[in-house]
Amino acid sequence: MNKNIPLYDEYNKYFRTTSYDKLVQTDAWNNWLNKLVNDGEWTLFTCTVVFKPIDQHNTKDRWTSDYKNKVLWKFKKRLENRPENIPHTIPFEDFYYFERFEKSKLRQTKTKSPFHIHSLIPIRSAQVHRMWSYDENKLDERLLKDLLSIDVVQNVLIEPVRPNESINWIRYITKLKDL
């Protein structure tokens, strides 16, 4: 470990339960995402999708597939009018983490956590108005209705990331996970 790196002090102060390599990786993601946002071309949104099991196929692969092929597809269709551009609407759609058995140390319950995915979704700033209303501070009603119409989606929470707070969300969604 290089003790001259400024992250080393942060690691010693706050993150004794995580690996130094994980801290460096989350910091690199944060820097990359902040660069996208600071350029003004992109706006970053947090997304939590809670799934409801409708059959016996409750594997991580199934839920990640449903997230990418159903949930993100609804986003893409809402953001882009031209069918040929829909696949390229969200450039980095792989920043998501599936959770099932992770528990918060602050909130202990005896019930199992539902199947859910946390993600960060970059949206072109010029397209944000198609999915988010800053005046009403909420997701577009039509998009929310479309997302909730997916048979396996129980609930969705989408919010813009506050300036310079993406690192908090990155740390939250990568808790207890090997990177």
C-alpha angles and dihedrals in degrees: 000000000000106000092194092071112101090226090066091071091048090049092052093046102046115003111054089134095058131061121260090234090057090051091051091048094049090047090052091051090048092051092049094048092045089051089056092050096041091055086064095229095100138045120202123224131188117222133190118184119189115201129208117215109237098173141007095280099095103148130138090245092056094051095045089049091050090048094051099037101037112021098038090041090060089051092050094048091050093049101043129049098189113078092212091058097046096090091055099044096100107040099191110034098151099081096103136111128207117221133189112138102026112116131194115245088218096053117041118182132169094227122090118255115249121247105272144157128216118201147164115227122193112211125188108255090229090059100043092095089065092064109019134047112207090186092059094026094227145104118273108273094226092053092047090050090049092050093048090049090068105106096229098043115099100172141352131202118188126173137159115256112249114241113281093001101099090103090064091055092045091053092046097052095043095050115138091358129122111233 
